[in-house]
Structure formats: structure tokens, C-alpha cells
Amino acid sequence: MSKTRRTITTKKFKRIIDGFTKAKIAVLGDIVADIYIYGKPFKLSREAPVLVVRHDSERIVPGGAGNAINNLAQLGASVYPISIIGNDDAGRFVLNYFADDNINLEGLIISDERETVSKTRIMAGDDHTSKQQVIRIDKEAKHHLAPHLEEDLVSYLTQITKGIDALIISDYGHGVITPKLIEKISQIAHRKIVVVDSRYNLLEYKDVTIITPNESEAEESSGILIKNDEDVVTIAKKFIKELRLKAALITRGNKGMLIAEKSGTINHIPIWGEEDIVDITGAGDTVTSVVTLSLTSGASFYEAARLSNYAAGIVVMKSGTATLTRKELLKYKKQDLTMKKVVKDHQELVQIVEKLKSQGRKIVLTNGCFDLLHVGHIRCLKAAKQEGDILIVAVNSDSSSERIKEKGRPITSEEERLEILSAIECIDYLTLFSEPTVDKLITLLKPHVFAKGTDYTIENVPERETALSIGAQIAIVGDSKKHSSSELIKTIYKSHKKT
């Protein structure tokens, strides 16, 4: 049965992300060198009916398990890669790339018996933002893993198990993970968080904590064709039962993701950032990394899925195999789902307002806590919008509200207040502020009109001097009836006492 969950508060969100830096995560799997060659198409070849691309630049980044390792490191975790790479240029690149303080290279075995797996993508277009993949050339390992290399991997995995918080399996089917290693993984899963991202061998992983396949991988492994949401639920439940999982997360492209738990709880999470998709390469590795870090930081499965959904939404806005930072996660959390186009930080608003003013638009700014939204708020906001073309609403943060309100306020968190306000049609933009007044924001944005409710007169508006100094008109708006959250709370309290 599907359940709707509350928005994760910013405070909880930040606490989970702060925990990333304490995490010790091992990553076992196939490391790939992702090579991008960029060029500009300029003619057709005389040798064959193919496009000729003039070389512009190239870059190499770690892909496959390497992308998961890179994501974890960028998010502040201590990382322990466990893999085999070749004694070749691509392998040396990987070693040099991972020469970072929080990446321990002891489990990265260099072998003369195997080539480093690589994927070379030819990207053609007029500039980097418009380049499209023309062709991909893959170099894969040609031999099975030698027994002595397998023993080395098992030995290292056994050695570090006690010191890690979680293990990620990044199985791209290139032979690093063998049946013997899978057996060892199942043993570890009884004591540690184990997260599995497997492209071809999903059903081999039993007793692990959670799996993170995409829809096509889930279809192939389950044998069930996905035609609707219920089919995805059926597959997730099948995985949990047959593989003895605690949870299953299925990523669904532009349909978001589904997180199912052993308890029977099912949650569908809408896609975040859909209209900004640039490149989906490596987004699955980002999801797996953030899910793992979140679980080690005390997040529930639902919270871990929500955080990974934000993370994936950020990396698909970037070109090629990409990572993200804790700072990016925190920034974009304030622009959740329906709020994404509405909630802006102060610097973003400055740019937006400048553009709107150049178009001759009249800017109105108002502010408030908006704790327990009532009819007085709605009337005030509608009247404020009538004073101009664009209405910007500055909302007191939780810390600011606590300072100016009575004990126990705000009742509704800043995250939830923003989400509620973002659904009000007359509001064009929302922003948070932490000071007692919006003097700084008035100076920064220089609105044409500063609007306040009928609790004030033009003479006693706290920001009066600042507004007048930048040439703004002060407007007292809304009805004269007394509506307040405090009175609403008192009414509810009295009603509750009577019952």
C-alpha cells in the first residue's frame, strides 16, 4: 500500500549530510575509465558516408565503480576501493585520479593480466553545451579473473570489513565480482550495510540491505514487463521476498523512483530536475552512493531515497560522468519538487529582479513567518500582488521565527511553510531570510513596492526608513479583520480542552 511521507526538514537533511564525512565506505566492483573526446563536426568523409569531427579536447574520468568511489569522496566519505585495474595508461590514470587523502588505494590491485576497462565516447557539436555522443568504443577485459587475483580481493575485503560502515557492490559485469566474492558479500551483509548496484547479476545477491536497479534491469532480472506503477511495486516486493532484502529501490528515469521496504511500506518519489536533464551517464552510481551514505548517517530508507533523488537530479544537469558536493545537495534541498522554480536564494533573486526590471515589470516585496496559513494571509498576499507585476515573498527562517514569536513557534517548519506557499498562485518567488527584518533584502533587491499587512501603518513599518531610502513605495494591504496564527492556536487549544 502506498504511503505519502512528510517532507524531510532542512534540519534533518543537514544532519544526515553532515554525517557523510564520518562514513567509511568500501566499494567493490568494476572500475571503468570513461574517456570523452570532444570535437566539432565540419564535413562528411570522402572515405565513407561518415561524419568527420575536428578534435577539440578530451578528458578522462573514473566510471563504473570508479564513479561511485568518486561520488563518495566528493561527498566527504573515507573510501576503500576494491578492484583490479590494468598496468596500462588507463589504469595509471585511475591511480593518479584517486591519489586523494580520503581514498585508500590498498585494495586497488594492478595486474599485468588484465586491461583496464574503458569506454571512449566521441562527442560532437558546436560547443560543449550542445555536444552529442556520436559513437562509443568499449575496451573490455578479455579474460576471467585469475584465482590468485580473486584470493587477493577476498583477503582484502575480509581484512577491512570490521573497520567500514558499509559496502557498495558496483557490478558492471566485467568479471571483478566472482561467485566466491558474492558468497563473501552475503556473509558481510549480516553485519554491515550492503548496497548492491548490479547490471547483470542482480539475483545472485541475497541477504544484502538494499538493491538499486533501474527499470530495465529490474524487468530483466524479474521477468516482469513494466507497464504501470503496480508492475514496479510487484517487482520490488518479489525482490525483497526472494533475495531476503530489507528494501528495494527502483529508479525509473523521468518517472522518478520507487522505494519499497520489507515492512510493506511503498513510496513513489517523483523525478526532481526533469526539465534540466543534460546527460544521465553515471546517475545510477550517484543514487547508490547517496543511498549508502544516508543509511550510514541514520536516515530511513525513504529519507535515503529522497536524498538520492535530489543528488541524481543535480548530476543529470551536468555533462558526462559527474559528481556532486554536500554544498550542492544542501542548496537544492531548498528547491524541493513544486518549489524548484519558485524558491530562490538572494543572489539568484538579484539576477532575476534585474532582468524583470529591464522588461519594465513592477516588483513587489512582502515578508512574514506564515506559520499556520489562514485567510488573512491569503487576502494580504493577493492584495500585495495587485500592487505590481511580480510578487516576491520573504519568509522568516525557523531560527528567525523562534526569535520573534512566542515559545514553541514556529509550529510548521520553514521547509513545509515554503512548500505550502509555493502552491499559492499569486506568489512568483519565495526566499528565506534569517534576520528579524528584511532591511538587507530590500537594499539588495530594491523593489518598487514594499507591502505589509494591516497590523501595521505606514509610520510603524519596521523597514520604513530602508524602503524609503531606495525609493520604494510602502503599501499597507489586506483586509482590516484581525486574523492571526496566535489566535488560531488559542482557539484550537480551548477547543481541545473542552473535549
C-alpha positions as CSV (number, residue, x, y, z in Angstrom):
1,M,0.0,0.0,0.0
2,S,1.4,3.4,-1.0
3,K,2.0,6.0,1.7
4,T,2.7,9.7,1.5
5,R,5.5,10.9,3.7
6,R,6.2,14.3,5.1
7,T,8.9,16.5,3.6
8,I,12.3,15.9,5.2
9,T,13.0,19.0,7.3
10,T,16.1,21.0,6.4
11,K,17.5,20.4,9.9
12,K,17.2,16.6,9.5
13,F,18.5,16.8,5.9
14,K,21.6,18.7,7.1
15,R,22.2,16.3,10.0
16,I,22.2,13.4,7.5
17,I,24.6,15.2,5.1
18,D,26.9,16.2,8.0
19,G,27.2,12.5,8.8
20,F,28.7,11.8,5.3
21,T,32.1,13.0,6.4
22,K,32.2,10.3,9.2
23,A,31.4,7.4,6.9
24,K,33.8,4.7,5.9
25,I,32.6,3.0,2.7
26,A,34.2,0.2,0.7
27,V,33.4,-0.1,-3.0
28,L,33.8,-3.5,-4.7
29,G,33.3,-3.6,-8.4
30,D,34.4,-2.9,-12.0
31,I,36.3,0.4,-12.4
32,V,36.0,1.9,-15.9
33,A,37.9,4.7,-17.4
34,D,35.4,7.0,-19.1
35,I,37.1,8.8,-22.0
36,Y,35.4,11.8,-23.7
37,I,36.8,13.2,-26.9
38,Y,35.2,16.5,-27.9
39,G,35.1,17.9,-31.4
40,K,33.3,20.0,-34.0
41,P,31.7,18.3,-37.0
42,F,32.8,20.0,-40.2
43,K,32.3,17.7,-43.2
44,L,31.5,14.3,-44.5
45,S,34.3,11.9,-45.1
46,R,35.3,11.0,-48.7
47,E,36.4,7.6,-47.5
48,A,32.9,6.5,-46.2
49,P,29.5,8.1,-45.5
50,V,30.5,9.2,-42.0
51,L,30.9,12.5,-40.2
52,V,34.4,14.0,-39.8
53,V,34.9,15.6,-36.4
54,R,37.7,18.0,-35.8
55,H,39.4,17.3,-32.4
56,D,38.9,19.9,-29.8
57,S,39.7,18.5,-26.4
58,E,39.4,15.3,-24.3
59,R,39.1,14.3,-20.7
60,I,39.1,11.1,-18.7
61,V,37.0,10.4,-15.5
62,P,36.5,7.3,-13.5
63,G,33.3,5.4,-14.4
64,G,31.5,2.3,-13.2
65,A,32.6,1.6,-9.7
66,G,35.1,4.4,-10.2
67,N,32.2,6.9,-10.4
68,A,30.7,5.6,-7.1
69,I,34.1,6.0,-5.5
70,N,34.5,9.5,-6.9
71,N,31.0,10.5,-5.7
72,L,31.7,9.2,-2.2
73,A,35.0,11.0,-2.0
74,Q,33.4,14.3,-3.2
75,L,30.7,14.0,-0.6
76,G,33.4,13.7,2.2
77,A,33.4,10.0,3.0
78,S,36.5,7.9,3.6
79,V,36.6,5.4,0.6
80,Y,38.1,2.0,0.2
81,P,38.1,0.8,-3.4
82,I,38.4,-2.9,-4.0
83,S,39.1,-3.8,-7.7
84,I,41.5,-4.9,-10.4
85,I,42.9,-2.4,-12.9
86,G,45.4,-3.0,-15.7
87,N,49.0,-1.9,-15.7
88,D,48.3,0.4,-18.6
89,D,47.7,4.1,-19.3
90,A,44.0,4.0,-18.2
91,G,44.9,2.1,-15.0
92,R,47.7,4.6,-14.2
93,F,45.2,7.4,-14.8
94,V,42.8,5.9,-12.3
95,L,45.5,5.6,-9.7
96,N,46.6,9.2,-10.1
97,Y,43.0,10.4,-10.1
98,F,42.3,8.6,-6.8
99,A,45.5,9.9,-5.1
100,D,43.4,11.7,-2.6
101,D,43.6,11.8,1.2
102,N,40.2,10.1,1.8
103,I,40.7,7.4,-0.8
104,N,42.6,4.4,0.4
105,L,44.3,2.6,-2.5
106,E,45.5,-0.5,-0.7
107,G,42.6,-2.6,-2.2
108,L,43.2,-1.4,-5.8
109,I,45.2,-4.2,-7.4
110,I,47.3,-3.5,-10.5
111,S,47.6,-6.5,-12.8
112,D,49.6,-7.3,-16.0
113,E,47.0,-10.0,-16.8
114,R,44.0,-7.7,-17.4
115,E,43.4,-4.4,-19.3
116,T,41.6,-1.6,-17.6
117,V,38.1,-1.4,-18.9
118,S,37.4,1.8,-20.8
119,K,34.6,3.5,-22.7
120,T,35.6,6.1,-25.2
121,R,32.8,8.5,-26.3
122,I,33.1,10.8,-29.3
123,M,31.2,14.0,-28.5
124,A,30.4,16.3,-31.5
125,G,28.8,19.7,-31.5
126,D,29.4,23.4,-31.9
127,D,30.2,23.9,-28.2
128,H,30.4,21.8,-25.0
129,T,26.8,22.5,-24.0
130,S,25.4,21.2,-27.4
131,K,27.7,18.3,-28.0
132,Q,26.0,14.9,-28.6
133,Q,27.5,11.4,-28.4
134,V,28.3,10.2,-31.9
135,I,29.8,6.8,-31.1
136,R,31.2,4.8,-28.2
137,I,34.1,2.5,-28.3
138,D,34.4,-0.1,-25.4
139,K,37.5,-1.9,-24.4
140,E,36.6,-4.8,-22.1
141,A,38.6,-7.3,-20.0
142,K,39.3,-10.3,-22.3
143,H,39.9,-13.0,-19.6
144,H,38.3,-14.3,-16.4
145,L,39.7,-13.2,-13.1
146,A,42.7,-15.3,-12.2
147,P,42.3,-17.4,-9.0
148,H,45.2,-15.6,-7.2
149,L,43.6,-12.2,-8.0
150,E,40.3,-13.4,-6.7
151,E,42.0,-14.5,-3.5
152,D,43.6,-11.1,-3.1
153,L,40.3,-9.4,-3.4
154,V,38.6,-11.8,-0.9
155,S,41.5,-11.4,1.5
156,Y,41.4,-7.6,1.4
157,L,37.6,-7.5,1.8
158,T,37.9,-9.8,4.8
159,Q,40.6,-7.6,6.3
160,I,38.7,-4.3,6.1
161,T,35.2,-5.5,7.0
162,K,35.4,-4.6,10.7
163,G,36.6,-1.1,10.0
164,I,33.9,0.0,7.5
165,D,30.4,1.2,7.9
166,A,29.0,0.0,4.6
167,L,29.9,-1.9,1.4
168,I,28.8,-0.9,-2.1
169,I,28.7,-3.5,-4.8
170,S,29.1,-1.9,-8.2
171,D,28.8,-4.8,-10.6
172,Y,29.0,-3.9,-14.3
173,G,29.6,-7.4,-15.4
174,H,33.3,-7.1,-16.3
175,G,34.4,-10.0,-14.2
176,V,35.8,-8.5,-11.0
177,I,33.0,-9.9,-8.8
178,T,33.1,-13.7,-8.8
179,P,30.8,-16.3,-7.2
180,K,33.3,-16.6,-4.4
181,L,33.2,-12.9,-3.7
182,I,29.4,-12.9,-3.8
183,E,29.4,-15.6,-1.2
184,K,31.6,-13.4,1.0
185,I,29.3,-10.4,0.4
186,S,26.3,-12.3,1.7
187,Q,28.2,-13.1,4.9
188,I,29.2,-9.5,5.4
189,A,25.6,-8.4,4.9
190,H,24.6,-9.9,8.2
191,R,26.8,-7.4,10.0
192,K,27.1,-4.4,7.7
193,I,25.0,-2.2,5.4
194,V,25.5,-3.7,1.9
195,V,24.1,-1.8,-1.1
196,V,24.1,-3.6,-4.5
197,D,24.0,-2.0,-7.9
198,S,24.3,-4.9,-10.4
199,R,23.7,-4.6,-14.1
200,Y,23.5,-8.3,-14.9
201,N,23.8,-10.5,-11.8
202,L,21.2,-9.0,-9.5
203,L,19.5,-12.2,-8.5
204,E,22.9,-13.6,-7.2
205,Y,22.9,-11.1,-4.3
206,K,21.0,-12.4,-1.3
207,D,20.6,-11.1,2.3
208,V,22.0,-7.7,1.4
209,T,20.5,-4.5,2.7
210,I,19.1,-2.9,-0.4
211,I,19.4,-3.1,-4.2
212,T,19.2,-0.1,-6.6
213,P,18.4,-1.3,-10.2
214,N,16.9,0.8,-12.9
215,E,13.6,-0.2,-14.6
216,S,15.2,-2.1,-17.4
217,E,17.5,-4.1,-15.0
218,A,14.5,-4.8,-12.8
219,E,12.5,-6.0,-15.8
220,E,15.3,-8.3,-17.0
221,S,16.0,-9.8,-13.5
222,S,12.4,-10.3,-12.5
223,G,11.0,-11.4,-15.9
224,I,8.1,-9.0,-15.4
225,L,7.4,-6.4,-18.1
226,I,6.7,-3.0,-16.6
227,K,3.5,-1.4,-18.0
228,N,2.4,0.7,-15.0
229,D,3.2,1.6,-11.4
230,E,1.7,-1.5,-10.0
231,D,4.2,-3.7,-12.0
232,V,7.1,-1.8,-10.4
233,V,5.6,-2.5,-6.9
234,T,5.2,-6.2,-7.8
235,I,8.8,-6.4,-8.9
236,A,10.1,-4.7,-5.8
237,K,8.1,-7.0,-3.5
238,K,9.4,-10.0,-5.4
239,F,13.0,-8.9,-5.0
240,I,12.5,-8.3,-1.2
241,K,11.0,-11.7,-0.7
242,E,13.2,-13.8,-2.9
243,L,16.5,-12.0,-2.1
244,R,15.7,-11.5,1.6
245,L,16.3,-7.8,1.4
246,K,15.4,-5.0,3.8
247,A,14.5,-2.7,0.9
248,A,14.5,-2.3,-2.9
249,L,14.9,1.0,-4.7
250,I,14.0,1.0,-8.4
251,T,15.0,4.1,-10.4
252,R,12.5,4.9,-13.2
253,G,14.0,7.7,-15.3
254,N,11.5,10.5,-15.9
255,K,9.0,8.7,-13.6
256,G,11.2,9.2,-10.6
257,M,11.9,6.2,-8.3
258,L,10.1,3.7,-6.1
259,I,11.3,2.7,-2.6
260,A,9.8,-0.5,-1.1
261,E,10.6,-1.8,2.4
262,K,10.4,-5.2,4.0
263,S,7.8,-3.8,6.3
264,G,5.4,-3.4,3.4
265,T,5.8,0.4,3.1
266,I,5.8,1.6,-0.6
267,N,6.7,5.2,-1.7
268,H,6.7,6.6,-5.2
269,I,9.1,9.6,-5.4
270,P,8.6,12.0,-8.4
271,I,11.6,13.0,-10.5
272,W,13.4,16.1,-9.5
273,G,15.0,18.3,-12.1
274,E,13.4,16.7,-15.2
275,E,13.4,19.7,-17.5
276,D,17.1,20.3,-16.9
277,I,18.5,16.9,-18.0
278,V,21.7,17.2,-19.9
279,D,23.3,13.7,-19.5
280,I,22.2,10.6,-17.5
281,T,25.6,8.9,-17.6
282,G,26.5,7.7,-14.1
283,A,23.3,8.9,-12.4
284,G,22.8,5.4,-11.0
285,D,26.2,5.4,-9.3
286,T,25.3,8.7,-7.7
287,V,22.0,7.2,-6.4
288,T,23.8,4.2,-5.0
289,S,26.5,6.4,-3.3
290,V,24.0,8.8,-1.7
291,V,21.7,6.0,-0.5
292,T,24.6,4.3,1.2
293,L,25.9,7.4,2.8
294,S,22.5,8.4,4.0
295,L,21.9,5.0,5.6
296,T,25.2,5.1,7.4
297,S,24.2,8.6,8.7
298,G,21.0,7.3,10.3
299,A,18.5,8.0,7.5
300,S,15.4,5.8,7.0
301,F,15.1,4.1,3.6
302,Y,12.6,6.7,2.5
303,E,14.9,9.5,3.5
304,A,17.9,7.9,1.8
305,A,15.8,7.5,-1.4
306,R,14.7,11.2,-1.3
307,L,18.3,12.4,-0.8
308,S,19.5,10.2,-3.7
309,N,16.7,11.6,-5.9
310,Y,18.0,15.2,-5.3
311,A,21.5,14.0,-6.0
312,A,20.6,12.3,-9.3
313,G,18.6,15.5,-10.3
314,I,21.8,17.5,-9.8
315,V,24.2,15.3,-11.7
316,V,22.0,14.8,-14.7
317,M,22.2,18.6,-15.2
318,K,25.9,18.1,-15.8
319,S,27.7,16.8,-18.9
320,G,29.3,13.4,-18.9
321,T,30.1,11.2,-15.9
322,A,29.6,13.7,-13.0
323,T,29.7,14.0,-9.2
324,L,28.3,16.5,-6.7
325,T,29.2,18.0,-3.4
326,R,27.4,18.3,0.0
327,K,27.1,22.1,-0.6
328,E,25.1,21.4,-3.8
329,L,22.8,19.0,-2.0
330,L,22.0,21.5,0.7
331,K,21.4,24.2,-1.8
332,Y,19.0,22.2,-4.0
333,K,17.1,20.8,-1.0
334,K,15.5,24.2,-0.5
335,Q,14.0,23.9,-4.0
336,D,12.0,20.7,-3.5
337,L,9.7,19.4,-6.3
338,T,7.0,22.0,-6.8
339,M,9.1,24.6,-5.1
340,K,12.0,24.2,-7.5
341,K,11.0,27.1,-9.8
342,V,9.8,29.3,-7.1
343,V,12.2,29.2,-4.1
344,K,15.4,31.2,-4.8
345,D,18.4,32.3,-2.8
346,H,19.1,36.0,-2.5
347,Q,21.8,36.2,-5.2
348,E,19.6,34.3,-7.7
349,L,16.8,36.8,-6.9
350,V,19.1,39.8,-7.6
351,Q,19.7,38.5,-11.2
352,I,16.0,37.7,-11.7
353,V,14.9,41.1,-10.5
354,E,17.4,42.9,-12.7
355,K,16.1,41.1,-15.7
356,L,12.4,41.7,-14.8
357,K,13.1,45.4,-14.2
358,S,14.7,45.7,-17.6
359,Q,11.5,44.3,-19.1
360,G,9.5,47.1,-17.3
361,R,8.0,44.8,-14.6
362,K,7.0,46.3,-11.3
363,I,8.4,44.4,-8.3
364,V,6.6,43.9,-5.0
365,L,8.2,42.5,-1.9
366,T,6.5,41.4,1.3
367,N,7.5,39.3,4.2
368,G,6.3,37.2,7.1
369,C,6.5,33.9,9.1
370,F,3.3,32.4,7.6
371,D,3.1,29.8,10.4
372,L,-0.3,28.1,10.2
373,L,-1.6,29.8,7.0
374,H,-5.0,31.4,7.3
375,V,-7.4,33.5,5.3
376,G,-5.8,36.8,6.4
377,H,-2.5,35.7,4.9
378,I,-4.2,34.8,1.6
379,R,-6.0,38.1,1.4
380,C,-2.8,40.0,2.2
381,L,-0.8,38.2,-0.5
382,K,-3.5,38.7,-3.1
383,A,-3.7,42.4,-2.3
384,A,0.1,42.7,-2.4
385,K,0.2,41.1,-5.9
386,Q,-2.2,43.8,-7.1
387,E,0.4,46.5,-6.3
388,G,2.6,45.4,-9.1
389,D,3.5,42.6,-11.6
390,I,5.8,40.3,-9.7
391,L,5.3,39.3,-6.0
392,I,8.3,38.2,-4.0
393,V,7.6,36.8,-0.6
394,A,10.4,36.7,2.0
395,V,9.8,34.0,4.7
396,N,11.3,34.0,8.2
397,S,13.6,31.0,8.7
398,D,12.9,28.7,11.6
399,S,15.7,30.5,13.6
400,S,14.3,33.9,12.8
401,S,10.7,32.9,13.7
402,E,11.9,31.4,17.0
403,R,13.4,34.8,17.9
404,I,10.3,36.9,17.2
405,K,7.5,34.5,18.1
406,E,6.4,33.1,21.4
407,K,7.8,29.8,22.8
408,G,7.0,26.8,20.7
409,R,6.9,28.6,17.4
410,P,7.0,28.1,14.5
411,I,4.7,25.1,14.6
412,T,5.4,24.5,10.9
413,S,9.0,24.1,9.7
414,E,10.5,26.5,7.1
415,E,10.6,23.7,4.6
416,E,6.9,23.0,5.0
417,R,6.0,26.7,5.0
418,L,7.8,27.2,1.7
419,E,6.1,24.2,0.2
420,I,2.7,25.4,1.2
421,L,3.3,29.0,-0.1
422,S,4.8,27.7,-3.4
423,A,1.3,26.4,-4.2
424,I,-0.3,29.9,-4.0
425,E,-0.8,31.2,-7.5
426,C,-0.3,34.9,-6.8
427,I,3.3,34.3,-5.5
428,D,6.0,34.5,-8.1
429,Y,9.1,33.9,-6.0
430,L,9.9,32.8,-2.4
431,T,13.1,33.3,-0.4
432,L,14.2,32.6,3.2
433,F,15.7,35.2,5.5
434,S,17.3,34.8,8.9
435,E,17.3,38.4,10.3
436,P,14.4,40.0,12.3
437,T,13.6,42.3,9.4
438,V,14.1,42.3,5.7
439,D,16.1,45.6,5.5
440,K,19.0,43.8,3.9
441,L,16.8,42.2,1.3
442,I,15.1,45.5,0.5
443,T,18.6,47.1,-0.1
444,L,19.7,44.1,-2.2
445,L,16.6,43.8,-4.4
446,K,15.4,47.4,-4.5
447,P,11.7,46.6,-5.1
448,H,9.3,49.2,-6.4
449,V,6.8,48.4,-3.6
450,F,7.2,47.1,-0.1
451,A,3.9,45.7,1.2
452,K,2.9,45.0,4.8
453,G,-0.4,43.7,6.3
454,T,-2.9,45.8,8.2
455,D,-1.3,45.0,11.5
456,Y,1.0,48.0,10.5
457,T,0.6,51.6,9.5
458,I,2.9,53.3,7.0
459,E,4.5,55.1,10.0
460,N,5.4,52.0,12.1
461,V,6.6,49.6,9.4
462,P,10.0,48.4,10.8
463,E,11.7,48.6,7.4
464,R,10.2,52.1,6.6
465,E,13.5,54.0,6.5
466,T,15.2,51.4,4.4
467,A,12.3,51.2,1.9
468,L,12.1,55.0,1.5
469,S,15.8,55.3,1.1
470,I,15.8,53.2,-2.0
471,G,12.7,54.9,-3.4
472,A,10.2,52.2,-2.7
473,Q,6.5,52.8,-2.1
474,I,5.2,51.4,1.1
475,A,1.7,49.8,0.8
476,I,-0.5,48.5,3.6
477,V,-2.5,45.7,2.1
478,G,-5.2,43.1,3.0
479,D,-8.4,43.3,5.0
480,S,-8.7,45.0,8.3
481,K,-10.2,42.0,10.1
482,K,-7.9,40.5,12.8
483,H,-6.6,37.2,11.7
484,S,-3.5,35.7,13.4
485,S,-1.9,32.3,13.8
486,S,-1.6,33.0,17.6
487,E,-5.3,33.5,17.9
488,L,-5.9,30.4,15.8
489,I,-3.7,28.4,18.1
490,K,-5.5,29.6,21.2
491,T,-8.9,28.7,19.6
492,I,-7.6,25.2,18.9
493,Y,-6.2,24.9,22.4
494,K,-9.5,26.0,24.0
495,S,-11.5,23.6,21.8
496,H,-9.2,20.7,22.7
497,K,-9.5,21.4,26.5
498,K,-13.3,21.3,26.2
499,T,-13.2,17.9,24.6
